[in-house]
Amino acid sequence: SSGINAEYGEKARIASKGMGSKVVVRVERHNPVEDGLSVTLNINGSLQEMEIKEQYSREFETEIVADKLGTFHFNICVSGCTSCEEVSLYVIPAPLTLLPPILTVVLAIVTKQVLLSLSCGVFSAAFLCNAYNPVDAFIDTFDNYFVLPFLDPGKAGVILFTCLMSGLIEMLEKSGGAKGFANMIFKLASTVYHAGVLTVVISFAFFFDDFASIMISGKSLGPLVTKLGLSVQKFSFIVHMMAVAVASVCPLSSWAGIQIGYIESAFGLVGIEVSGFSYLLQSIPYRFFVVSALFATVLYILLNKDIVPIITYEENNPLPAAEDTEQGKDKEDTSSESEIEEEKVPERWFNAIAPLVVLVSISLIRMYFDGKRVILESGEDLPLTFMNCASKCNSINCLIVGTAVSLMLTLVLIPVQRILGVSKCLGCFVEGVKGMSEPIMILVLAWSLGFAMNDIHTSEYIAGALGENMPVQYFPSLVCLIGYAMSYASGSAMGTQGIIFPLIIPVVVHLTEDTDVYIKTIGAAFSSTVFGNLCSPIADTTIASALFTNCPILDHLKVMTTFCVPLAVLTLLLGDLFVGMNLYPFYVAYLITFLVVLAVFLAFGRHPRRRSMVGVLVDRVKGVKKTTSGSSADSGISETTSLLGKNTL
């Protein structure tokens, strides 16, 4: 009689016993009312008021709490409507909402198959959503959850950027540009110290992808550093540590698009729209483990002080004859599996540098102008700084434009020099996209798992369980511990991030509204999951580092574990825990970590075949007499060792 129509829609198909399930009521007004209209929403006797003024329709969200298991019926009535609507929800035990994430984690640890684990996690959530009907769950998994990520323009953009970036990286590698740049840099090396420093420089230059950095550095620089006397164990350590740390932190690497997708998708599950690129940048200072690993490696090389177990390998490393080294280098070059053609591909450094400079420049320029447009159109009173513009822009679209321009330049630059034809370049592009197929599938399945867990209210249950028992300031350190354990077990940083992000972000949003805690949590997740890529024996980067540097895999694992495990514990305490508790800002954590690492290198590090400071002091305390001559039988130390100890002291 008042011209009101009411439509009822469920925001979720199931509810958990004792927990609220949100229901959306949309009320449309057809007859104009000068003073607006007030209607009453009646849900099983519970009355709620809503106002409809100038607008002709309004969506009203309310919450239903089910008090029994099974099918739960309730009525919704709106004043002015002639009939009521009966709505039903299927109610499950609240603890069952933990089944999908737990099943995913357990399967990932046991089977080491992230794709299979994520798929089973999605199916288990669909099984709960469809009232324990396995047939409907199977159909819903493929017909609904696996399709949803492709229907979102933002997620489709992430997939496109990842494909474009991986294809570009493959073209730069196969065209010889990346190897040419590496060889140009290493012409400056003349000592073992120079070899270590320039390996670090090369890793920074190949910031765009960790696997490409490992492969290019290992295959092209291996013969050179061997000739200079650097042990393969130390070389593989530098290559692996720098490649993974730089690529995981750099906001313009092949990791960035996937990480932005994880952030935006996870916040989208709780109805919050954020700039993934802005959160990505803000989280970098809170990635304590990976940033500390980066500067600790650089400090280790600059100080030129080796520690256990690298010192043992350096002392036992024979210096090969120059002739043997050159023969080995020629043999490796002629048997390279990465060459496209039978003849040697010209190695010209500018073929790698020019496309990368264009990519970075166009992306940053596009971010500024796109964000500026958004700020001006919205009327916000914000200074038009780069950071403000970057936080408002569509970062993925900007990265897509920059990568596309760089691809066009490469497709012109390489064929014009008669290095590779257009068809060969496109073939390289396709091969690069194929190489990223597994990470993209992991990303899509992670999104699907997020949608499924959102439907069964997993995050709400965890937040409710933790709400009274866990202070929010400890949440980043808890996320860090989970990331360490899961990434080591699965051997995949991206796979672990795909599993935990749909879980941790909704939980932290329900625990607090403090954006600083959000950023700390994101930083802890991105940083801790890199631990597996560095130390796990099943990580692809671990295997590739040992393979491309000709280092025995067990030696490489021993070095990486000895270096990373103490650093992981140190940064967990000084960084994620204490900064999360607001005891001091993040830069104080880095300062303390730097001083601790520096003290360890100065106290226990030493040059090969020389004594460390601690070793000399211990011998002095024990009364060991250092002389430059005498019998080794009397002193227990050879003449050579005594001389070295004296010189070091």
NULOBA-565993 format. One line per field, with one value per residue (C-alpha): residue in one letter; x, y, z negated. Coordinates in nm, 2 decimals. Layout:
<nodes>
res <- a  ...
c1 <- X  ...
c2 <- Y  ...
c3 <- Z  ...
</nodes>
This chain:
<nodes>
res <- s  s  g  i  n  a  e  y  g  e  k  a  r  i  a  s  k  g  m  g  s  k  v  v  v  r  v  e  r  h  n  p  v  e  d  g  l  s  v  t  l  n  i  n  g  s  l  q  e  m  e  i  k  e  q  y  s  r  e  f  e  t  e  i  v  a  d  k  l  g  t  f  h  f  n  i  c  v  s  g  c  t  s  c  e  e  v  s  l  y  v  i  p  a  p  l  t  l  l  p  p  i  l  t  v  v  l  a  i  v  t  k  q  v  l  l  s  l  s  c  g  v  f  s  a  a  f  l  c  n  a  y  n  p  v  d  a  f  i  d  t  f  d  n  y  f  v  l  p  f  l  d  p  g  k  a  g  v  i  l  f  t  c  l  m  s  g  l  i  e  m  l  e  k  s  g  g  a  k  g  f  a  n  m  i  f  k  l  a  s  t  v  y  h  a  g  v  l  t  v  v  i  s  f  a  f  f  f  d  d  f  a  s  i  m  i  s  g  k  s  l  g  p  l  v  t  k  l  g  l  s  v  q  k  f  s  f  i  v  h  m  m  a  v  a  v  a  s  v  c  p  l  s  s  w  a  g  i  q  i  g  y  i  e  s  a  f  g  l  v  g  i  e  v  s  g  f  s  y  l  l  q  s  i  p  y  r  f  f  v  v  s  a  l  f  a  t  v  l  y  i  l  l  n  k  d  i  v  p  i  i  t  y  e  e  n  n  p  l  p  a  a  e  d  t  e  q  g  k  d  k  e  d  t  s  s  e  s  e  i  e  e  e  k  v  p  e  r  w  f  n  a  i  a  p  l  v  v  l  v  s  i  s  l  i  r  m  y  f  d  g  k  r  v  i  l  e  s  g  e  d  l  p  l  t  f  m  n  c  a  s  k  c  n  s  i  n  c  l  i  v  g  t  a  v  s  l  m  l  t  l  v  l  i  p  v  q  r  i  l  g  v  s  k  c  l  g  c  f  v  e  g  v  k  g  m  s  e  p  i  m  i  l  v  l  a  w  s  l  g  f  a  m  n  d  i  h  t  s  e  y  i  a  g  a  l  g  e  n  m  p  v  q  y  f  p  s  l  v  c  l  i  g  y  a  m  s  y  a  s  g  s  a  m  g  t  q  g  i  i  f  p  l  i  i  p  v  v  v  h  l  t  e  d  t  d  v  y  i  k  t  i  g  a  a  f  s  s  t  v  f  g  n  l  c  s  p  i  a  d  t  t  i  a  s  a  l  f  t  n  c  p  i  l  d  h  l  k  v  m  t  t  f  c  v  p  l  a  v  l  t  l  l  l  g  d  l  f  v  g  m  n  l  y  p  f  y  v  a  y  l  i  t  f  l  v  v  l  a  v  f  l  a  f  g  r  h  p  r  r  r  s  m  v  g  v  l  v  d  r  v  k  g  v  k  k  t  t  s  g  s  s  a  d  s  g  i  s  e  t  t  s  l  l  g  k  n  t  l
c1 <- 0.00  0.30  0.46  0.75  0.91  1.16  1.41  1.61  1.95  2.18  2.54  2.64  2.47  2.57  2.61  2.81  2.63  2.64  2.80  2.62  2.54  2.49  2.17  2.12  1.77  1.71  1.41  1.29  1.05  0.83  0.61  0.78  0.75  0.85  0.98  1.13  1.01  1.08  1.03  1.06  1.25  1.11  1.33  1.17  1.03  1.35  1.27  1.51  1.45  1.58  1.53  1.47  1.50  1.60  1.71  1.45  1.63  1.85  2.04  2.02  2.25  2.15  2.29  2.12  2.25  2.16  2.11  2.09  2.26  2.10  1.85  1.76  1.45  1.36  1.11  1.18  0.90  0.91  0.64  0.44  0.48  0.19  0.39  0.69  0.98  1.11  1.48  1.68  2.04  2.23  2.41  2.74  2.95  3.18  3.51  3.45  3.53  3.90  3.89  3.99  4.30  4.42  4.37  4.56  4.85  4.88  4.86  5.12  5.36  5.30  5.27  5.49  5.23  5.09  4.85  4.69  4.67  4.50  4.25  4.16  4.12  3.87  3.68  3.65  3.51  3.26  3.17  3.07  2.89  2.68  2.56  2.80  2.69  3.01  2.85  2.73  3.06  3.26  3.04  3.06  3.44  3.49  3.18  3.20  3.52  3.77  3.59  3.55  3.91  3.89  3.57  3.75  3.92  4.19  4.28  4.28  4.52  4.76  4.77  4.83  5.12  5.28  5.26  5.40  5.69  5.79  5.79  6.01  6.26  6.29  6.35  6.62  6.79  6.78  6.88  7.22  7.16  7.15  7.46  7.64  7.58  7.71  8.02  8.08  8.07  8.30  8.57  8.65  8.72  9.08  9.08  8.86  8.73  8.63  8.45  8.23  8.15  8.07  7.84  7.64  7.63  7.50  7.23  7.11  7.11  6.89  6.63  6.34  6.34  6.51  6.53  6.67  6.93  7.04  7.06  7.24  7.49  7.56  7.61  7.79  8.00  8.09  8.40  8.53  8.49  8.64  8.94  8.98  8.98  8.63  8.48  8.16  8.00  8.06  7.96  7.63  7.56  7.60  7.40  7.11  7.08  7.10  6.88  6.59  6.62  6.64  6.36  6.13  6.17  6.18  5.83  5.90  6.00  5.81  5.70  5.53  5.23  5.14  5.20  4.98  4.71  4.74  4.69  4.40  4.22  4.26  4.12  3.85  3.72  3.62  3.48  3.78  3.92  4.29  4.58  4.79  5.09  5.08  5.06  5.34  5.57  5.47  5.54  5.90  6.04  5.87  6.02  6.28  6.41  6.46  6.59  6.83  6.95  7.01  7.23  7.40  7.51  7.64  7.82  7.97  8.12  8.25  8.42  8.58  8.56  8.44  8.25  8.18  8.12  8.22  8.57  8.63  8.54  8.75  9.06  9.02  8.94  9.22  9.32  9.29  9.53  9.44  9.45  9.21  8.97  8.96  8.91  8.62  8.47  8.48  8.33  8.05  7.98  7.96  7.73  7.49  7.14  6.99  7.12  6.84  7.06  7.36  7.58  7.67  7.42  7.59  7.61  7.54  7.47  7.25  6.99  6.91  6.95  6.75  6.42  6.45  6.51  6.21  5.99  6.08  6.05  5.72  5.57  5.66  5.55  5.22  5.17  5.22  4.98  4.71  4.72  4.71  4.40  4.23  4.31  4.20  3.87  3.79  3.85  4.08  4.31  4.63  4.97  5.05  5.36  5.47  5.38  5.03  4.97  5.11  4.87  4.57  4.67  4.57  4.92  4.87  4.75  5.05  5.29  5.11  5.16  5.53  5.59  5.41  5.62  5.93  5.82  5.76  6.11  6.26  6.07  6.22  6.57  6.66  6.55  6.70  7.04  6.98  7.03  6.69  6.40  6.06  5.93  6.21  6.15  5.78  5.88  6.09  5.80  5.57  5.84  5.86  5.49  5.50  5.76  5.52  5.23  5.26  5.29  4.99  4.79  4.89  4.78  4.44  4.38  4.48  4.21  3.96  4.04  4.00  3.65  3.55  3.68  3.50  3.17  3.21  3.33  3.67  3.83  3.54  3.57  3.94  3.91  3.64  3.86  4.16  3.99  4.00  4.31  4.56  4.67  4.69  5.05  5.16  4.99  5.27  5.52  5.27  5.23  5.61  5.64  5.37  5.55  5.88  5.74  5.51  5.76  6.03  5.79  5.65  5.96  5.76  5.73  5.45  5.26  5.28  5.17  4.88  4.77  4.80  4.70  4.33  4.33  4.55  4.42  4.05  4.15  4.36  4.09  3.84  4.09  4.17  4.12  4.48  4.64  4.98  4.91  4.79  5.12  5.33  5.13  5.18  5.55  5.58  5.40  5.60  5.93  5.90  5.78  6.11  6.28  6.17  6.30  6.64  6.67  6.42  6.58  6.28  6.27  6.33  6.57  6.78  6.81  6.88  7.15  7.34  7.29  7.39  7.70  7.81  7.79  7.71  7.35  7.43  7.71  7.48  7.21  7.46  7.58  7.23  7.09  7.39  7.35  6.97  6.84  7.01  6.92  6.55  6.54  6.72  6.48  6.18  6.26  6.42  6.19  5.85  5.79  5.94  5.83  5.49  5.48  5.56  5.88  6.07  6.03  6.14  6.47  6.59  6.53  6.75  7.02  7.04  7.04  7.31  7.53  7.48  7.56  7.87  7.99  7.95  8.15  8.43  8.45  8.42  8.49  8.84  9.02  9.10  9.40  9.41  9.29  8.98  8.99  8.81  9.04  9.35  9.20  9.11  9.46  9.61  9.39  9.50  9.86  9.94  10.27  10.28  10.62  10.75  10.98  11.02  10.92  10.56  10.59  10.66  10.39  10.13  10.10  10.29  10.53  10.30  10.00  10.20  10.31  9.96  9.82  10.08  10.01  9.64  9.68
c2 <- 0.00  0.23  0.14  -0.05  -0.37  -0.57  -0.82  -1.05  -1.20  -1.41  -1.30  -1.66  -1.99  -2.14  -2.02  -2.14  -2.22  -1.93  -1.69  -1.42  -1.46  -1.14  -1.10  -0.81  -0.66  -0.42  -0.19  0.01  0.30  0.37  0.66  0.99  1.10  1.46  1.39  1.05  0.72  0.51  0.14  -0.13  -0.46  -0.75  -1.06  -1.33  -1.07  -0.86  -0.50  -0.27  0.07  0.20  0.54  0.59  0.96  1.11  0.79  0.55  0.24  0.13  -0.19  -0.28  -0.53  -0.72  -1.02  -1.35  -1.57  -1.94  -2.13  -2.49  -2.71  -2.81  -2.60  -2.28  -2.09  -1.73  -1.47  -1.12  -0.86  -0.50  -0.25  -0.15  -0.49  -0.72  -1.04  -1.17  -1.37  -1.70  -1.75  -2.06  -2.11  -2.44  -2.43  -2.61  -2.64  -2.34  -2.53  -2.70  -2.36  -2.44  -2.75  -2.59  -2.40  -2.69  -2.95  -2.72  -2.68  -3.04  -3.16  -2.90  -3.03  -3.40  -3.41  -3.11  -3.03  -2.68  -2.70  -3.02  -2.89  -2.57  -2.76  -2.99  -2.69  -2.53  -2.85  -2.90  -2.55  -2.61  -2.94  -2.74  -2.48  -2.74  -2.91  -3.20  -3.30  -3.41  -3.40  -3.04  -2.95  -3.09  -2.89  -2.58  -2.60  -2.59  -2.40  -2.13  -2.09  -2.17  -1.92  -1.63  -1.50  -1.46  -1.25  -0.98  -0.72  -0.65  -1.02  -1.06  -0.76  -0.93  -1.25  -1.04  -0.85  -1.17  -1.32  -1.01  -0.98  -1.34  -1.33  -1.02  -1.18  -1.48  -1.26  -1.06  -1.39  -1.57  -1.26  -1.25  -0.91  -1.02  -1.24  -0.96  -0.72  -0.97  -1.03  -0.66  -0.61  -0.90  -0.77  -0.54  -0.84  -0.93  -1.08  -1.30  -1.00  -0.83  -1.15  -1.14  -0.77  -0.79  -1.09  -0.88  -0.60  -0.84  -0.96  -0.60  -0.55  -0.85  -0.73  -0.83  -1.21  -1.44  -1.75  -1.55  -1.39  -1.73  -1.88  -1.59  -1.53  -1.90  -2.00  -1.69  -1.60  -1.94  -2.00  -1.65  -1.67  -2.01  -1.88  -1.61  -1.87  -1.83  -2.15  -2.28  -2.30  -1.93  -1.83  -2.03  -1.87  -1.52  -1.59  -1.76  -1.51  -1.20  -1.32  -1.42  -1.13  -0.86  -0.99  -1.05  -0.69  -0.50  -0.35  -0.39  -0.76  -1.06  -1.11  -0.77  -0.85  -1.16  -1.00  -0.70  -0.96  -1.13  -0.80  -0.67  -1.00  -1.06  -0.72  -0.76  -1.07  -0.83  -0.56  -0.33  -0.18  -0.09  0.00  -0.31  -0.13  0.12  -0.15  -0.33  -0.03  0.04  -0.32  -0.32  -0.17  -0.44  -0.73  -0.78  -1.12  -1.07  -0.71  -0.81  -1.11  -0.87  -0.62  -0.90  -1.06  -0.73  -0.66  -1.01  -0.95  -0.60  -0.71  -1.00  -1.21  -1.57  -1.76  -2.13  -2.33  -2.12  -2.07  -2.44  -2.45  -2.15  -2.29  -2.62  -2.46  -2.53  -2.26  -2.42  -2.35  -2.08  -2.32  -2.56  -2.28  -2.15  -2.50  -2.55  -2.22  -2.30  -2.64  -2.48  -2.22  -2.47  -2.71  -2.44  -2.56  -2.21  -2.12  -2.07  -2.12  -2.32  -2.02  -1.81  -1.54  -1.19  -1.08  -0.70  -0.55  -0.27  -0.52  -0.59  -0.24  -0.04  -0.25  -0.25  0.13  0.18  -0.05  0.13  0.48  0.43  0.25  0.52  0.80  0.62  0.57  0.94  1.07  0.81  0.88  1.25  1.21  1.02  1.28  1.57  1.40  1.30  1.66  1.54  1.79  1.60  1.72  1.57  1.39  1.06  0.85  1.00  0.95  0.59  0.51  0.63  0.49  0.15  0.01  -0.31  -0.13  0.10  -0.19  -0.35  -0.04  -0.02  -0.38  -0.37  -0.07  -0.25  -0.56  -0.35  -0.20  -0.55  -0.69  -0.40  -0.39  -0.76  -0.84  -0.51  -0.63  -0.97  -1.15  -1.33  -1.30  -1.18  -1.54  -1.65  -1.36  -1.45  -1.81  -1.69  -1.49  -1.80  -2.01  -1.74  -1.75  -2.13  -2.10  -1.89  -2.12  -2.29  -1.96  -1.83  -2.14  -2.12  -1.75  -1.84  -2.13  -1.91  -1.66  -1.94  -2.06  -1.71  -1.69  -2.02  -1.95  -1.62  -1.80  -2.02  -1.73  -1.89  -1.55  -1.45  -1.77  -1.73  -1.37  -1.46  -1.73  -1.51  -1.19  -1.23  -1.45  -1.28  -0.92  -0.79  -0.67  -1.03  -1.12  -1.02  -1.24  -1.53  -1.48  -1.48  -1.82  -1.97  -1.84  -1.99  -2.33  -2.35  -2.22  -2.45  -2.75  -2.65  -2.50  -2.22  -1.86  -1.77  -2.09  -2.03  -1.67  -1.79  -2.02  -1.78  -1.44  -1.52  -1.63  -1.37  -1.05  -1.11  -1.22  -0.91  -0.68  -0.84  -0.80  -0.43  -0.13  -0.01  0.01  0.00  -0.35  -0.44  -0.33  -0.51  -0.83  -0.80  -0.74  -1.04  -1.26  -1.16  -1.17  -1.50  -1.70  -1.62  -1.84  -2.15  -2.03  -1.98  -2.29  -2.56  -2.86  -2.88  -2.52  -2.46  -2.17  -2.39  -2.66  -2.41  -2.23  -2.55  -2.67  -2.35  -2.29  -2.66  -2.67  -2.99  -2.96  -3.08  -2.82  -2.55  -2.64  -2.65  -2.30  -2.15  -2.30  -2.20  -1.84  -1.80  -1.98  -1.76  -1.45  -1.57  -1.61  -1.27  -1.08  -1.25  -1.12  -0.78  -0.71  -0.87  -0.92  -0.61  -0.37  -0.53  -0.45  -0.09  -0.10  0.10  0.19  -0.04  0.15  0.08  -0.29  -0.27  -0.08  -0.33  -0.62  -0.45  -0.41  -0.77  -0.91  -0.68  -0.80  -1.16  -1.10  -0.91  -1.16  -1.49  -1.41  -1.43  -1.44  -1.80  -1.95  -1.69  -1.69  -1.51  -1.25  -1.49  -1.78  -1.56  -1.44  -1.79  -1.92  -1.63  -1.71  -2.07  -1.95  -2.08  -1.91  -1.77  -1.77  -1.72  -2.02  -2.34  -2.70  -2.78  -3.09  -2.89  -2.62  -2.84  -2.58  -2.56  -2.29  -2.17  -2.15  -1.96  -1.70  -1.65  -1.62  -1.36  -1.16  -1.17  -1.06
c3 <- 0.00  -0.05  0.28  0.12  0.25  0.05  0.18  -0.04  0.04  -0.17  -0.19  -0.28  -0.23  -0.56  -0.91  -1.21  -1.53  -1.78  -1.51  -1.32  -0.95  -0.76  -0.55  -0.31  -0.26  0.03  0.00  0.30  0.27  0.58  0.45  0.37  0.00  -0.08  -0.43  -0.36  -0.48  -0.79  -0.77  -1.03  -0.97  -1.16  -1.19  -1.40  -1.63  -1.64  -1.52  -1.35  -1.20  -0.87  -0.69  -0.32  -0.24  0.09  0.25  0.38  0.26  -0.02  -0.12  -0.48  -0.63  -0.94  -1.13  -1.21  -1.49  -1.46  -1.78  -1.64  -1.38  -1.06  -0.86  -1.03  -0.92  -0.99  -0.86  -0.74  -0.73  -0.62  -0.73  -0.43  -0.26  -0.24  -0.29  -0.47  -0.33  -0.48  -0.45  -0.55  -0.63  -0.68  -1.02  -1.08  -1.39  -1.41  -1.45  -1.11  -0.95  -1.03  -0.81  -0.48  -0.60  -0.82  -0.54  -0.30  -0.53  -0.63  -0.27  -0.16  -0.43  -0.37  0.01  0.10  0.36  0.32  0.62  0.49  0.14  0.24  0.46  0.17  -0.06  0.18  0.22  -0.16  -0.19  0.09  -0.09  -0.40  -0.19  -0.02  -0.34  -0.32  0.04  0.22  0.57  0.53  0.37  0.67  0.91  0.70  0.68  1.05  1.16  0.90  0.69  0.97  1.20  0.96  0.98  1.36  1.32  1.12  1.34  1.08  1.05  1.43  1.44  1.20  1.42  1.73  1.57  1.44  1.79  1.96  1.71  1.73  2.11  2.11  1.87  2.10  2.40  2.22  2.12  2.45  2.65  2.47  2.32  1.95  1.99  2.18  1.89  1.64  1.84  1.88  1.50  1.43  1.65  1.35  1.12  1.05  0.69  0.48  0.30  0.63  0.74  0.43  0.45  0.82  0.77  0.53  0.79  1.05  0.82  0.77  1.15  1.21  0.95  1.17  1.11  0.86  1.08  1.38  1.15  1.02  1.36  1.53  1.25  1.19  1.56  1.69  1.38  1.25  1.45  1.38  1.00  1.00  1.18  0.92  0.64  0.49  0.36  0.52  0.18  0.11  0.47  0.45  0.11  0.25  0.57  0.38  0.10  0.31  0.59  0.36  0.12  0.39  0.60  0.30  0.18  0.51  0.59  0.97  0.98  1.10  0.73  0.71  0.92  0.73  0.40  0.49  0.59  0.25  0.06  0.26  0.27  -0.10  -0.20  0.06  -0.13  -0.42  -0.19  -0.21  0.11  0.08  0.30  0.31  0.44  0.16  -0.11  0.07  0.04  -0.32  -0.42  -0.31  -0.63  -0.83  -0.63  -0.90  -0.80  -0.43  -0.46  -0.73  -0.53  -0.24  -0.42  -0.63  -0.30  -0.17  -0.50  -0.49  -0.15  -0.22  -0.55  -0.37  -0.68  -0.63  -0.90  -0.96  -0.75  -0.45  -0.60  -0.58  -0.21  -0.14  -0.30  -0.12  0.21  0.46  0.71  1.06  1.33  1.58  1.87  1.71  1.62  1.97  2.11  1.87  1.96  2.33  2.27  2.07  2.33  2.61  2.42  2.29  2.31  2.31  2.66  2.92  3.22  3.30  3.34  3.04  2.95  2.93  2.57  2.57  2.23  2.36  2.49  2.12  1.97  2.22  2.18  1.80  1.78  2.00  1.79  1.46  1.61  1.79  1.49  1.24  1.47  1.53  1.16  1.09  1.36  1.29  0.92  0.99  1.20  0.92  0.66  0.87  0.97  0.61  0.48  0.20  0.04  0.08  0.20  0.54  0.42  0.58  0.28  0.26  0.63  0.61  0.33  0.54  0.88  1.03  0.98  1.17  1.48  1.46  1.44  1.73  1.95  1.85  1.92  2.26  2.37  2.27  2.46  2.78  2.75  2.71  3.01  3.22  3.06  3.09  3.45  3.58  3.47  3.63  3.30  3.31  3.55  3.45  3.45  3.22  2.99  2.96  2.90  2.61  2.48  2.49  2.31  2.04  1.98  1.96  1.69  1.48  1.53  1.19  0.98  1.17  1.09  0.73  0.73  0.88  0.64  0.35  0.45  0.48  0.14  0.01  0.16  0.02  -0.34  -0.33  -0.26  -0.56  -0.79  -0.88  -0.97  -1.19  -1.39  -1.44  -1.53  -1.78  -1.93  -1.95  -2.04  -2.42  -2.44  -2.21  -2.22  -1.86  -1.90  -1.90  -1.58  -1.34  -1.53  -1.52  -1.14  -1.12  -1.30  -1.07  -0.76  -0.87  -0.93  -0.63  -0.38  -0.49  -0.47  -0.13  0.02  0.18  0.07  0.31  0.24  -0.14  -0.09  0.12  -0.16  -0.46  -0.31  -0.28  -0.64  -0.82  -0.67  -0.75  -1.10  -1.17  -1.03  -1.27  -1.56  -1.50  -1.28  -1.32  -0.97  -1.13  -1.25  -0.90  -0.75  -1.01  -0.95  -0.57  -0.62  -0.85  -0.60  -0.30  -0.48  -0.68  -0.38  -0.20  -0.46  -0.28  0.05  -0.11  -0.33  -0.23  -0.05  0.18  0.29  0.66  0.59  0.36  0.62  0.90  0.70  0.63  0.99  1.18  0.95  0.95  0.57  0.39  0.27  -0.09  -0.12  0.01  -0.24  -0.52  -0.44  -0.39  -0.71  -0.92  -0.80  -0.79  -1.10  -1.36  -1.16  -1.14  -1.52  -1.58  -1.35  -1.49  -1.84  -1.76  -1.47  -1.45  -1.82  -1.98  -1.70  -1.71  -2.08  -1.99  -2.21  -1.94  -1.57  -1.29  -1.22  -1.58  -1.51  -1.20  -1.39  -1.67  -1.42  -1.22  -1.53  -1.64  -1.29  -1.27  -1.61  -1.50  -1.18  -1.36  -1.64  -1.46  -1.10  -0.95  -0.62  -0.50  -0.66  -0.93  -1.29  -1.41  -1.69  -1.93  -1.84  -1.92  -2.25  -2.36  -2.29  -2.48  -2.78  -2.77  -2.76  -2.42  -2.31  -1.96  -1.80  -1.45  -1.48  -1.68  -1.66  -1.57  -1.78  -2.10  -2.04  -1.88  -1.60  -1.27  -1.19  -0.91  -1.14  -1.40  -1.15  -1.03  -1.38  -1.47  -1.16  -1.22  -1.58
</nodes>
